[in-house]
């Protein structure tokens, strides 16, 4: 449901780890409101709140507060009481395997067009 706390687990090679805030944002990310870098971790909560995300749907049909495949959501991290919103921030460095954008959390919920918008898809 919109507003619930969730964990996000990556399925790479069967267990790519849990989405987690890790370290502070880079200098470039901080210049646009970045708070924390994002990576995966073995534990679903490496440090209290670091792997917890509050999911907020923009809308859904029907309007019963549920989140469905196809919905656009914002994800807010609970680390230290205010881990920030998950967003894309600059191009991925050094990735020769098709990487596109770097990911971090940000103090602003959508500082630029769609950088913090995530669409739900079935795995």
N, C-alpha and C positions, 0 to 999 in steps of 0.2 A: 504494500500500500504506500501511497505517497506519504512521505514523512517517516517511514520505517528506517531503522538501522540495519545495514546489510554488510556482508563481506563479499568481495569479488575475487573469484578464483580463476586463474588462467589455466587453460587445458593443454598448453604446449607440452608435448612428450608425455601426456598423461597427468602431469602435475607441474605447471609452471609457477606455482606459488600464489600467494594472496596479494592483491594490490595494497600498497603500503606507502606511507610517507617515509622518506629516508633522507636525512641530512637537510641542510638549508638549501634554498633555491640558489642558482648561480647568480652572479652579478648581473648578467643580461636579463634573467628572469625577474630578479628583484627590481630592475628599473621599470618594469611594467606591473608591479604589484605582487610578484611571485613570493610565496612563503616557503614551500618545501618542495624538494625534488621527489619524484614518485618512482618506485621500483616495485618488484615483487619480493615477498619474504616467505620463508618456510612456514612460519606461524601466522594464524589469522589475525593476530594482534601482538606483534613483536614488542611494542611498548604500548602502555595503556592508551587506547584510542587510535593508534597509528594505522590499524587495519580496518577500522570501522568507518563506514560511509553512510550518511543520511541521504536517502534518495528522494528527490522532489520532482514529480511529473509536472510538465507545463499544463497538460490537460489529457483527458482520455475519454473515450466513448464506450459505454455510458459513463456519466460523471459520478461514479460510485467510490472514488478515492483509490481504486486499484490501478496498478501500473501494468501495462500490457506490451507485448511485442509490437513494435512500430512507434511507441510513445517516445517523445523527446524528454530527457530528464537532465537535471543538474545533480551532481554528487558532491556533498560537503563532507570533509573529513573531520573527525572528532578529536584528533590528537591535540593535547594541551587545551581542550575546550574550544579551540577555534583553528583547525588545521587548514581551512580554506577550501575553495571550490576547485574540483578537478578541471584542468584545462590543457589545451595544447599551447605551447609557447616556444617558438622558433623551430628551425629545421633540425632533425636528428643528425648528430655529428658522427662521422666515421662508420656509418652503417652501409655496407655494400650489399645487403641482402634484401633491399626494398623498403627499408625504414623511411618514414615520411616526416613525422614531427615529434619533437620532444614533449614530454608531459610533466607538469608540476601542479601544485595547488596555488591558488591566487586569492588574495583578500577580496577581490571584486568578483561578483557572481557571473559576469559576462562582459569583461572589459572591452572586448572588440567583437564584431559580428560572429556569432556562433562558436567562439573558441571554447566555451564551457558547455555547449549543447552536445549531448550524447543520445544516440538512438538505441533503444532496446531491440536486440535480435535474439532469436532462439539459437542456442549452440548446436 
